[in-house]
Amino acid sequence: MMTDEAARIVSLPVGTRGDRIWHFWSASPRPALPVGKLTGCTVKARVKISSGALLQMGMDYWRDTTVPFGGGGNNHEAGVSDWYLPSGEWQDAVFSDI
């Protein structure tokens, strides 16, 4: 994976291994949700998907912003988007939990 933080770009060269699934997440800190507001989160990305690749986005909720990954029920999947297909053009990929 290659990143350019100043340009807000993440590039994931998937190569020719059709049997691999790539998974990555934002390196930014986990934001805290306002108390009592547990819905209404949206993730958006402007993507260019190469031939042979597919994209699906999702998000998790964490019990709090400092709990590490692991046991104890600290993260819960909010859901995932539909699949986005390859295109020579840029696409807006969006997932919301509403």
C-alpha positions in Angstrom: 0.0 0.0 0.0 1.3 3.5 -0.9 0.0 6.6 0.8 0.4 10.4 0.1 -1.0 12.0 3.2 -0.7 15.6 1.9 -2.7 14.7 -1.2 -5.0 12.4 0.8 -4.3 9.4 -1.5 -4.0 5.7 -0.7 -3.0 3.4 -3.5 -3.3 -0.4 -3.2 -1.6 -2.2 -6.1 -3.3 -5.6 -6.1 -1.1 -7.2 -8.7 -2.2 -10.3 -10.5 -3.2 -12.5 -7.5 -6.9 -13.0 -8.0 -7.0 -15.3 -5.0 -6.1 -12.5 -2.6 -8.5 -10.2 -0.6 -6.9 -6.9 0.5 -8.2 -5.2 3.6 -7.0 -1.9 5.0 -8.3 0.8 7.2 -7.7 4.5 7.8 -4.6 5.3 9.9 -6.4 8.4 11.3 -7.5 8.3 15.0 -10.9 6.9 15.8 -13.3 9.8 16.3 -15.7 9.7 19.3 -19.4 9.7 18.5 -21.5 12.2 20.5 -23.3 10.6 23.4 -26.7 9.1 22.3 -25.9 9.6 18.5 -25.1 6.1 17.3 -26.3 6.3 13.7 -25.7 8.7 10.9 -22.1 7.9 10.0 -21.0 7.9 6.4 -17.8 7.0 4.7 -17.0 8.4 1.2 -14.1 7.8 -1.1 -13.3 8.9 -4.6 -11.9 5.7 -6.2 -10.5 4.4 -9.5 -10.8 0.6 -9.6 -8.5 -1.2 -12.0 -9.6 -4.2 -14.2 -9.7 -7.4 -12.1 -10.4 -5.6 -8.8 -13.6 -4.9 -6.9 -14.2 -2.6 -4.0 -16.5 -2.8 -0.9 -16.4 -0.3 2.0 -17.6 -0.6 5.5 -17.2 0.6 9.0 -17.1 -0.6 12.6 -18.2 1.0 15.9 -15.8 0.7 18.8 -16.7 0.8 22.4 -14.4 3.8 23.0 -11.5 5.5 21.2 -8.8 3.8 23.3 -9.7 0.1 23.5 -7.3 -2.0 21.4 -8.5 -4.6 18.9 -9.2 -8.0 20.3 -11.6 -9.8 22.6 -14.2 -8.2 24.8 -16.7 -7.0 22.2 -14.9 -3.8 21.6 -15.8 -3.4 17.9 -19.1 -4.1 16.1 -19.6 -4.0 12.4 -21.9 -1.3 11.2 -22.2 -2.8 7.8 -20.7 -2.7 4.3 -21.5 -1.1 1.0 -22.6 -2.7 -2.3 -19.8 -3.8 -4.6 -18.1 -1.2 -6.8 -16.9 -2.5 -10.2 -13.8 -1.7 -12.2 -13.9 1.5 -14.4 -11.5 3.6 -16.3 -13.2 6.6 -14.7 -13.2 7.9 -11.1 -16.2 6.8 -9.0 -17.7 8.0 -5.7 -18.0 5.1 -3.4 -20.3 5.7 -0.4 -21.5 3.7 2.6 -23.8 4.9 5.4 -25.2 3.1 8.4 -28.6 4.9 8.0 
